[in-house]
Amino acid sequence: MDIEPVDCAPERAFPRAILRQRWEDLTFLHWAVAPDLVAPLLPPGTRPDTLDGVTYVGLIGFRMVGLGLGRGPEVPYFGTFWETNVRLYSVDGTGRRAVVFRSLDASRLVPVLVARATLRLPYLWSAMRLDRDGDRFTYRLRRRWPGPAGTTSRMEVRVGEPIADPTPLEHFVTARWGLHTRAWGRTLHLPNWHPRWPLHRAELLHLDDELVTAAGLPPPTGHPASVLYSPGVPVVFGPPVGLRRRS
């Protein structure tokens, strides 16, 4: 099986967008993990994507802005909210690289209900906020529903200089152009596209997180292998595609 390259600026692969949004003030924390440990957590038809023999667990906090359907207007109020997700890295039988979300906490209930009902994505309703003090960003979260209620996360980073030449690892964990999810009895690939990430180095100042373990993963140990920040990008999603069965 040929695996698609890690391309930081591919051409858009789908003609019609079904969703559009903007991601802002993103912080990416990543830890290396053995592929065998996360393989049982991925949808059928996918396996862990690896770099130099390991895969990664990501904890990403950001602001979702201006969510809208296709070419329609942005959804007022409900289309802008805070989000924090725990994700893994996957590749399917056609060689498409993607992410698999173990949890997606959002600060608006309606998007949580819609995403759970349509694509069966593991969205949860949480209270969240981002506090900024100069170059310091603090993301705070407390889960409300469906649970376990009271799960919390707090991460604080200091944002540094822009990255002119990202490393292979920095490309691997950010240059992702789709997600894999299990919905309606089959595994789907939902493609997305956005401009190349504007990335900054960042320093992790504090982390007190329960989201990773609540997602069925072991607690992160040691300093993250990668800490990044991005001011954000506009994003569009294409229609979901079912994975082809192997003959």
C-alpha positions in Angstrom: 0.0 0.0 0.0 1.3 3.4 -1.0 0.8 6.0 1.7 0.2 9.6 0.6 3.1 12.0 1.5 3.0 14.4 4.4 2.2 17.5 2.3 2.0 20.8 4.2 0.3 22.6 1.3 -1.7 20.3 -0.9 -4.2 21.3 -3.5 -7.8 21.1 -2.5 -9.0 17.6 -3.4 -12.8 18.1 -3.4 -14.9 20.5 -5.4 -17.8 21.1 -3.0 -17.5 22.2 0.6 -20.2 21.0 3.0 -18.8 22.9 6.0 -16.6 25.9 6.5 -15.1 27.5 9.6 -12.0 29.1 11.0 -9.7 27.7 13.7 -8.0 30.4 15.8 -5.5 30.5 18.7 -4.5 26.8 18.5 -2.1 25.1 20.9 -0.8 21.6 19.9 0.7 19.3 22.5 1.9 15.9 21.4 3.4 12.8 23.0 4.9 9.8 21.4 3.2 6.5 22.0 3.6 2.9 20.8 1.4 2.1 17.8 0.2 -1.2 19.3 -1.2 0.8 22.3 -3.6 2.9 20.2 -4.4 0.5 17.4 -7.5 -1.0 19.2 -8.9 2.6 19.5 -9.0 3.3 15.8 -12.0 2.6 13.4 -12.0 -0.6 11.4 -10.1 -0.2 8.1 -7.5 2.1 9.6 -4.3 1.6 11.5 -1.9 4.0 13.4 0.1 6.3 11.2 3.7 6.4 12.3 6.9 8.5 12.0 10.1 6.7 12.7 8.3 3.8 14.3 6.1 5.7 16.7 2.7 7.4 16.6 1.4 10.4 18.6 -1.4 11.4 21.0 -2.4 15.1 20.5 -4.1 17.5 22.9 -5.3 20.6 21.0 -7.1 23.6 22.3 -8.5 26.4 20.1 -11.4 28.6 19.1 -13.9 27.6 16.4 -15.1 30.7 14.6 -17.9 31.2 12.0 -19.1 27.6 11.5 -21.4 27.5 8.5 -22.9 25.1 6.0 -21.6 25.1 2.4 -21.9 28.6 0.9 -24.5 29.6 3.4 -24.1 32.2 6.1 -22.3 31.6 9.3 -24.4 30.2 12.1 -24.9 33.0 14.6 -23.9 32.4 18.2 -23.8 28.6 17.9 -21.1 28.7 15.2 -18.4 30.2 17.4 -17.1 28.4 20.5 -14.1 27.0 22.3 -12.9 23.5 21.6 -10.4 21.0 23.0 -9.8 17.7 21.4 -7.8 14.5 22.0 -6.7 12.9 18.8 -4.7 10.0 17.3 -3.1 9.6 13.8 -4.4 7.1 11.3 -3.9 5.8 7.8 -6.5 3.8 5.8 -6.3 1.1 3.2 -6.1 3.6 0.4 -3.1 5.3 2.0 -5.0 8.4 3.2 -3.5 10.0 6.3 -6.0 11.5 8.8 -6.8 12.0 12.5 -9.1 10.0 14.7 -10.8 12.0 17.5 -11.1 10.3 20.9 -12.9 13.3 22.3 -13.9 16.7 21.2 -15.1 19.1 24.0 -17.0 22.1 22.9 -18.5 25.1 24.8 -21.8 25.1 22.8 -24.3 22.4 23.3 -26.1 22.5 19.9 -23.0 21.8 17.8 -22.3 18.9 20.2 -25.7 17.4 19.6 -25.6 17.8 15.9 -22.1 16.3 15.5 -23.0 13.3 17.7 -26.2 12.7 15.8 -24.8 13.0 12.2 -21.2 11.8 12.1 -21.2 10.1 15.5 -18.2 12.2 16.5 -17.4 12.0 20.2 -18.3 15.6 21.0 -18.9 16.6 24.7 -20.3 19.8 26.2 -17.9 21.6 28.4 -17.3 25.0 30.0 -14.2 26.5 28.5 -12.2 29.7 28.2 -8.9 31.1 27.0 -7.1 33.7 29.0 -4.3 35.7 27.3 -1.6 37.7 29.0 0.9 39.0 26.5 2.6 35.9 25.0 1.0 33.5 27.6 -2.1 31.5 26.7 -4.1 29.6 29.3 -6.8 27.1 28.2 -9.2 26.0 30.9 -12.0 23.3 30.7 -14.5 21.6 32.8 -16.7 18.9 31.3 -20.5 19.1 31.7 -22.1 16.3 29.5 -22.2 13.5 28.8 -19.4 12.7 31.2 -17.7 11.8 33.3 -18.9 15.3 34.4 -16.2 17.3 36.2 -13.3 16.1 34.0 -10.9 19.1 33.8 -8.0 20.4 31.8 -5.7 23.3 32.2 -2.8 24.1 29.9 -0.6 27.2 29.8 1.9 28.0 27.1 4.2 30.8 26.2 4.2 31.5 22.4 7.5 32.1 20.7 8.9 33.0 17.3 7.4 31.9 14.0 8.8 28.6 12.5 10.3 29.2 9.1 11.2 25.5 8.4 9.1 23.0 10.4 10.6 19.7 11.3 9.3 16.4 9.9 7.5 15.8 13.3 5.9 19.3 13.2 4.6 18.6 9.7 3.4 15.1 10.6 1.1 16.2 13.5 -0.3 19.3 11.7 -0.4 18.5 7.9 -3.6 16.4 8.2 -6.3 16.7 5.5 -9.1 14.6 6.8 -10.5 12.6 9.7 -11.6 9.0 10.1 -14.8 8.2 12.1 -17.2 5.3 12.5 -20.8 6.2 11.7 -23.9 4.3 10.6 -22.1 0.9 10.5 -19.1 1.9 8.4 -15.8 3.8 8.6 -15.9 7.2 6.9 -13.2 9.6 5.7 -14.1 13.3 5.9 -11.7 15.4 3.9 -10.7 19.0 4.8 -8.5 21.7 3.3 -6.9 24.9 4.5 -3.9 27.1 3.7 -0.5 26.1 5.1 -0.3 26.4 8.8 1.5 29.5 10.2 3.3 27.8 13.1 5.1 29.2 16.1 7.3 27.5 18.7 5.8 27.4 22.1 6.8 26.5 25.6 4.6 24.4 27.9 4.5 26.3 31.3 1.8 24.2 33.0 -0.4 21.2 32.3 -3.0 19.6 34.6 -5.1 17.4 32.3 -7.7 14.7 32.7 -8.9 14.6 29.1 -6.3 12.2 27.7 -7.0 9.5 30.4 -10.7 10.0 30.0 -10.3 9.2 26.3 -9.0 5.8 27.2 -5.3 6.6 26.8 -2.5 6.4 29.4 -1.5 9.6 31.1 1.2 11.5 29.2 4.6 11.1 30.8 7.4 13.6 30.6 7.6 16.7 28.5 5.7 16.7 25.2 7.6 15.7 22.1 6.2 18.8 20.4 4.6 22.1 21.6 3.3 24.4 18.8 1.0 27.4 18.5 -0.8 28.8 15.5 -2.9 32.0 15.1 -5.2 30.0 12.8 -6.5 29.2 9.4 -9.8 29.2 7.4 -11.0 25.6 6.8 -13.5 23.8 4.5 -14.7 20.2 4.7 -15.8 18.0 1.8 -18.4 15.3 1.8 -17.6 12.1 3.7 -16.5 9.0 1.8 -16.9 5.4 2.9 -13.7 3.3 3.0 -13.5 0.7 0.2 -13.5 -2.9 1.2 -10.4 -4.9 0.5 -10.9 -7.7 -2.0 
